[in-house]
Amino acid sequence: MADLILHHHDPSPFGEKIRLCFGLKGLPWDSVQVPMLPPRPLVEPLTGGYRKIPVLQVGADIYCDTRLIARELERRYPQPTLFPQGSEGLAIALAAWSDRSFFDPGAGLSMGLNRSMIPPAIIEDRKDFFNFMDFDRLEDDLPHLFTQFRANLAYVERMLADGRRFVLGDAPSFADIDAYFPVWMARGNIGDAPRLLQPFERLRSWEARMDALPRGLRRDIDGEQALAVARAASPLEPLGVEADDPLRLSAGDAVVVTPDDYGRIPVTGELVTLNVDEVALRLRSAPVDEVIVHFPRLGYRVERCR
Ligand SMILES: N[C@@H](CCC(=O)N[C@@H](CS)C(=O)NCC(=O)O)C(=O)O
């Protein structure tokens, strides 16, 4: 059994970010495919209901959101680095661009162009989940979405304008993963992708280099096996709650953590870590006894339970 378990599904673009991180670091990992739709009874006891994927499990510690997962992989396995030349701040900040400005129109195109082929239950579910998409006018909006996606492709082309092999120079890094995953999504979901990408010559060569990168040493396991791993493990000692945090919370408080963008499903638990980068909650539930679920601070609202 590998130490790292990724709960994801193969078509997930955010999942592809983390599969590439495993590849850059040459890590072995176990893959759990989650159903395309909730309920997800084998992952919910680990996450407290956090709705998005991917989720990284290491024993009884659960890491949500690709920004935090990337940082945690770097902390545990520093070499080879995801963040060469001290680029962590830059690359995580760049995710604010690619996870929304670039991803959102790509997700709109994926839904709008393929609606007739997507099972109606998934469309209904994603209507609630993707609160930034107006499903009533998605088809009418396709030309606009193409312009938005294409403008981001043009930015990537310019990132590579001086002939560099990767976004930060000679070696691939998390900055490339940021820029790449919406392109990967477009190739998979947008029938017109070859025509859309055609004008961007440097991007296409770089895309081929990214596509050729490894995705780590993967083994498939099922959700029951992952739950058994959590049950048999104890979480790491939490980092604690900073006293000068603006929210003035204390360790042991019952709090709710909710993404502030889309998929706003709250997770309730006992506060164990609160600092500038991270918030973590202890959850206790029958099938796993005790887990600690970690979220990035950026993009997540933390509130005392009322
Ligand atoms: N900010 C999150 C975004 C993750 C996200 O939006 N994931 C999509 C899949 S690519 C998702 O959860 N979709 C709904 C679902 O699969 O239930 C991250 O970086 O991990």
The ligand as an ORCA input file, in Angstrom:
! r2SCAN-3c Opt
* xyz 0 1
  N     -10.448     24.503     -5.535
  C     -10.628     23.076     -5.756
  C     -11.461     22.828     -7.011
  C     -11.775     21.350     -7.242
  C     -12.919     21.115     -8.224
  O     -13.643     22.014     -8.659
  N     -13.082     19.824     -8.574
  C     -14.162     19.408     -9.462
  C     -13.683     18.241    -10.327
  S     -12.412     18.674    -11.427
  C     -15.307     18.821     -8.690
  O     -15.169     18.560     -7.504
  N     -16.450     18.626     -9.356
  C     -17.619     18.103     -8.751
  C     -17.564     16.659     -8.448
  O     -16.781     15.929     -9.062
  O     -18.349     16.252     -7.582
  C      -9.248     22.438     -5.861
  O      -8.277     23.120     -6.198
  O      -9.133     21.242     -5.534
*
